[in-house]
Amino acid sequence: LRALWNERSGWRPMRSDGNGRSAGAATQQSQQRPHGGTQRPEAPKAVTRRCFFGQGASASQEVRGAAITTYSDATFCLVPSGDLHARGAMVDAMSVGCVPVFFHAEQLETWPIFWGDWVRNASVYISWQDVLGRERGDQTMDVLERLRAIPPAEVAAMRRTIATNFAPRMIFGMHETRGDAVDIALDYVIEKAREAERERTGASWR
């Protein structure tokens, strides 16, 4: 599940698919996992009532297009971990300049060879334990207030960091330029192969 917040108009709902669910960004509900979509009574209602929750991992191109439009209109995208810390919403949101909000520190280490340290300056981290009040007694953090308190200049800096680093390092380039995601992945594999060869023979190869 993910939620989007628009800095101009607050939470942005999307159209219903007719089954009481909003069409939007992707979850894996279509796989009929028995643990998907279960009730979480400990989740702060003040947040969940004002969030847009959506599905669409296997949805039509029309729905996915609507999801990307929503990301581009939003300022922040709440990206809690699911079965894995990596979520498609991370890439979808950042690809259009939407700042991801992480709730697990491990999410910042999801793709280290592509992200590096810049992602820490292009995202917001709020501990899930703070949100549920498990580290501060019964006092829970208001996620919306936390995001609203971020100065516009800081938000703009996050978006500039995304623009500067995301496209060159996370996207497969269509032109013959060095440094896109393919180059980074291949360079990493080659370096690991060189390290293995040095350990095996004590000599390097080119």
LINNOR-V183388 format. One line per field, one symbol per residue. ss: DSSP state (h for helix, s for strand, l for the rest). Layout:
BEGIN
ss: ???
END
This chain:
BEGIN
ss: llsssslllssllllslllllsslllllhhhlllllllllllllhhhhlllllsslllllhhhhhhhhhhhhhllssssllllllllhhhhhhhhlllssssllhhhhhllhhhhllhhhhlsssllhhhhlllllllllllhhhhhhlllhhhhhhhhhhhhhhhhhhhllllllllllhhhhhhhhhhhhhhhhhhhhhlllll
END
